[in-house]
Amino acid sequence: MPKSLLSCSSFSDRASVTSHPIAKKLFEIMLQKKTNLALACDVLSQKELLYWAEAIGPYICILKTHIDMLSDFTLECTKQLRAIADRHGFLLFEDRKFADIGQTVMHQYQGGIYRIADWADLINAHVVPGPGIIEGLKEVGLRQGKGLLLLAEMSSSKTLATGAYTQQAIRLGEEHADFVCGYIALRKWSSHPGMLHLTPGVKLQQGQDSLGQRYRCLEEIIVQNQSDIIIVGRDIMQAKDPVAFAKLYQQRAWSIATSVFG
């Protein structure tokens, strides 16, 4: 990679040099809306999903879904979700965590009842199966201008995604930078300007839930670990005033990010 690309640090610089369509679009959304906040919308009904997308959409750059959690899923829901995303200017990230051989994930991505490739801008995958999983997903997503995030680390306690596993995930992502545009990780690992680092398990205050999810504060994630985008769920959705709390997250996280990255 040219040295000039390695020196890019600000979101605007990285937007100007990356050739990945989803990475470029995401940087542009972040700069336009002044937000590096993603909402983890882990709900159980279409009504809830569409409500949160509409209510919090103005303040986020990404809405993260678990579409297979919906008890009343229909394809009409994804059409409406896509329309909301386009109206408010955020990307849709289906947190499917693909983890099978290339042939299987290819069909899971483009077909089945969810038809993820038709509406999601971003998906993610474990690298346990090796590079074949990336190649299988790429068969579907590359020609549609989609993006893949690799799971390099997880926010749960005692996760096995550490050490050599993390390093392999980073290497595979950089080798497939035409389709991979970033990582789910707890810190910045790659100096490639088009690779975004998205971190889950974020709250305004540190803590841990009863199922081993560890929460980290904004300063740890953005300042110390230099992650690009924070993923927040329950801390916003369970707040007394979710919209006001989303605005607070947007403003604080963006202020910290611009002070770090310029």
Secondary structure, 3 states (H helix, E strand, C coil): CCHHHHCCCCHHHHHHHCCCHHHHHHHHHHHHHCCCEEEEECCCCHHHHHHHHHHHHHHCCEEEECHHHCCCCCHHHHHHHHHHHHHHCCEEEEEEEECCCHHHHHHHHHCCCCCHHHCCCEEEECCCCCHHHHHHHHHHHHHHCCEEEEECCCCECCCCCCHHHHHHHHHHHHHCCCCEEEEECCCCCCCCCCCEEEECCECCCCEECCCCEEEECHHHHHHHCCCCEEEECHHHHCCCCHHHHHHHHHHHHHHHHHHHHC
